[in-house]
Amino acid sequence: MDEDATAVQTQSPRFRRRLRWLAVAAVAVLVVVLASGYLFLANAYMPLAEGSGSGPDSGIPGSLFARSVADPFGSGTQYIYCSEPNGGIDWFVSLMNNGPLPVTILGGDPGPGRVTSDTNVNGFSLVDLASYRQALPADTAAFSHDRTDPRTAPAMPPATLEQGDQLEVWARFQTGSLQLQSDSTMSLRSVWVRYSVLGVVRTAEVPLRDGIAVEGGCTPA
């Protein structure tokens, strides 16, 4: 086929229609791929896990922490706090990004069982997350070794974690307005966290190795 015949063929209406259909098909495939990626990030991608550190707020004045025992529901330890109406329970935990993409932690979330001081129940749920380490002056990004007071520390600002990075936070829980009866116990083993990946915001449950429990009729340590 000579050059003139090729030029005529590429300029024919049939050829141009074929090119348009190919372009439309390519755009449709791209849209499907992008939509699938968005749905995966929004509904399935969960890169957060408990990091290397966790523990109660023992040693801080006013703490309701009482004692630790073997976890009856797992292989770790159960940390017991005393039940107090409208009381605060503070738990130190490090959060780790196990995924390949940067993750911005936006804060905590109460999850499906929200409890506030106005809730006439004896359960407890997460209120927010606060920075565990005291910040150094603004000219450095490092943190001091002194921990903050979880009762007065402000809620944490958004923090971005690269793969393998960890963030130390106070998980601050709120109990309801009713006190548990003596020897009654309620426990949980997770923290709900709001985070963003590539602009997609999601709330997910981060399992904990150890249990956090509230017990009625006990005395703080």
C-alpha positions in Angstrom: 0.0 0.0 0.0 1.5 3.4 -1.0 1.6 6.5 1.1 -1.4 8.2 -0.6 -3.6 5.1 0.0 -2.6 5.1 3.7 -3.4 8.8 4.1 -6.8 8.3 2.6 -7.5 5.3 4.9 -6.5 7.2 8.1 -8.7 10.2 7.1 -11.8 8.1 6.3 -14.9 8.5 8.6 -14.7 4.8 9.5 -11.1 5.1 10.8 -11.9 8.2 12.7 -14.9 6.5 14.4 -12.7 3.6 15.3 -10.2 6.0 17.0 -13.0 7.7 18.9 -14.3 4.3 20.2 -10.8 3.3 21.2 -10.4 6.6 23.1 -13.8 6.1 24.9 -12.9 2.6 25.8 -9.5 3.7 27.2 -11.2 6.4 29.3 -13.8 3.9 30.6 -11.1 1.5 31.7 -9.3 4.3 33.5 -12.4 5.4 35.3 -13.1 1.8 36.4 -9.5 1.4 37.7 -9.7 4.7 39.6 -13.1 3.9 41.0 -11.9 0.5 42.2 -8.9 2.1 43.8 -11.1 4.6 45.6 -13.5 1.9 46.9 -10.5 -0.1 48.1 -9.1 2.8 50.0 -12.4 3.8 51.4 -13.6 0.4 52.5 -10.8 -2.1 52.7 -7.4 -0.6 53.0 -6.4 -0.7 56.7 -2.6 0.0 57.3 -2.8 0.9 61.0 -1.8 -1.5 63.8 -0.7 -1.2 67.4 3.0 -0.4 67.6 5.6 -1.3 70.1 4.3 0.5 73.2 1.2 0.6 75.3 0.1 0.9 79.0 -2.0 2.6 81.6 -1.8 6.1 83.0 -0.3 4.7 86.3 1.6 7.3 88.3 -0.5 10.2 87.1 -2.4 11.9 90.0 -6.1 11.2 89.8 -5.7 8.0 87.6 -8.4 5.4 88.0 -6.0 2.6 87.2 -6.1 -0.2 89.8 -4.1 -3.3 88.7 -3.2 -5.6 85.9 -4.2 -9.3 85.6 -3.9 -12.1 83.0 -6.3 -11.3 80.2 -9.1 -13.9 80.5 -10.0 -13.4 76.8 -6.6 -13.3 75.2 -2.9 -14.0 75.5 -1.9 -10.5 76.8 -2.7 -8.6 80.0 -5.9 -7.0 81.1 -5.5 -3.5 82.8 -8.3 -2.7 85.2 -9.6 0.7 86.0 -12.1 1.6 88.7 -15.6 2.5 87.6 -16.5 6.1 88.3 -19.6 7.9 86.9 -18.5 10.3 84.1 -14.9 9.3 84.8 -11.9 9.5 82.4 -9.8 6.5 81.5 -6.5 7.2 79.8 -4.5 4.6 77.9 -1.1 5.0 76.2 -0.7 3.3 72.8 1.6 3.7 69.8 0.0 3.5 66.4 2.1 2.1 63.4 1.6 2.5 59.7 2.2 -1.0 58.2 1.2 0.0 54.7 3.3 1.3 51.8 1.3 4.6 51.5 1.6 7.6 53.9 -1.2 7.7 56.4 -2.5 10.9 58.2 -4.0 10.2 61.6 -6.8 12.7 62.1 -8.0 11.6 65.6 -10.0 9.1 67.6 -13.6 8.0 67.1 -16.0 6.5 69.6 -16.9 3.7 67.3 -20.4 2.1 67.3 -20.9 2.5 71.1 -20.7 6.2 71.8 -20.8 7.0 75.5 -20.9 10.6 77.0 -21.4 12.1 80.4 -25.1 12.4 79.5 -25.5 8.8 78.5 -27.3 6.9 81.2 -25.2 3.7 80.9 -22.2 2.2 82.7 -20.0 1.5 79.6 -17.2 3.5 78.2 -16.0 4.6 74.7 -13.2 6.6 73.1 -13.4 10.4 73.2 -10.3 11.5 71.4 -6.5 11.0 71.0 -3.9 13.3 72.6 -0.2 13.6 72.1 1.7 11.4 74.6 5.0 13.3 74.4 5.5 17.0 75.3 6.5 19.0 72.2 9.9 20.8 72.1 10.2 24.4 70.8 8.8 25.1 67.4 12.3 25.2 65.8 12.6 21.4 66.1 10.3 18.5 65.0 11.5 16.2 67.8 9.7 15.5 71.1 10.9 15.5 74.6 11.0 12.3 76.8 8.4 13.8 79.2 4.9 12.5 78.8 2.0 14.8 78.9 -0.8 14.8 81.4 -3.7 13.1 79.6 -6.3 15.1 81.6 -5.0 18.4 80.3 -3.3 17.7 77.0 -5.1 19.1 74.0 -6.4 16.7 71.3 -3.7 15.7 68.9 -3.3 17.6 65.6 -3.2 15.6 62.4 0.0 13.6 62.1 1.3 11.8 59.0 3.1 8.5 59.2 5.3 7.0 56.5 5.7 3.3 56.2 7.0 1.8 59.5 6.5 5.1 61.5 4.9 5.1 64.9 2.9 7.7 66.8 2.5 7.7 70.6 -0.8 8.9 71.8 -3.1 8.9 74.8 -6.4 7.2 74.0 -8.9 9.0 76.2 -12.1 7.2 77.2 -15.3 8.4 78.8 -17.5 6.4 81.1 -21.2 6.8 81.4 -23.2 8.3 84.2 -23.9 5.0 86.0 -21.3 3.2 88.2 -20.8 -0.5 87.8 -21.9 -2.8 90.6 -19.2 -4.4 92.7 -17.2 -7.1 90.9 -18.9 -6.3 87.6 -16.5 -5.7 84.7 -16.7 -4.2 81.2 -13.8 -4.4 78.8 -12.6 -3.6 75.3 -9.6 -4.5 73.1 -9.5 -1.9 70.3 -9.3 1.8 69.5 -11.2 3.4 66.7 -9.1 5.8 64.6 -10.0 8.3 61.9 -7.3 8.5 59.2 -6.7 9.7 55.6 -4.9 8.0 52.8 -4.5 9.9 49.5 -7.2 12.2 50.6 -9.7 9.4 51.3 -10.9 9.6 55.0 -11.8 6.4 56.8 -12.6 5.3 60.3 -11.4 1.8 61.4 -10.9 -0.3 64.5 -7.3 -0.9 65.6 -7.0 -4.1 67.7 -5.0 -4.0 71.0 -2.8 -6.7 72.3 -4.0 -6.1 75.9 -7.5 -5.5 77.3 -8.7 -2.4 79.0 -11.4 -3.0 81.7 -13.6 -1.1 84.0 -14.5 -2.7 87.3 -17.1 -1.7 89.9 -16.3 -1.6 93.6 -12.5 -1.3 93.3 -10.0 1.2 94.6 -7.4 3.0 92.4 -3.8 2.0 93.0 
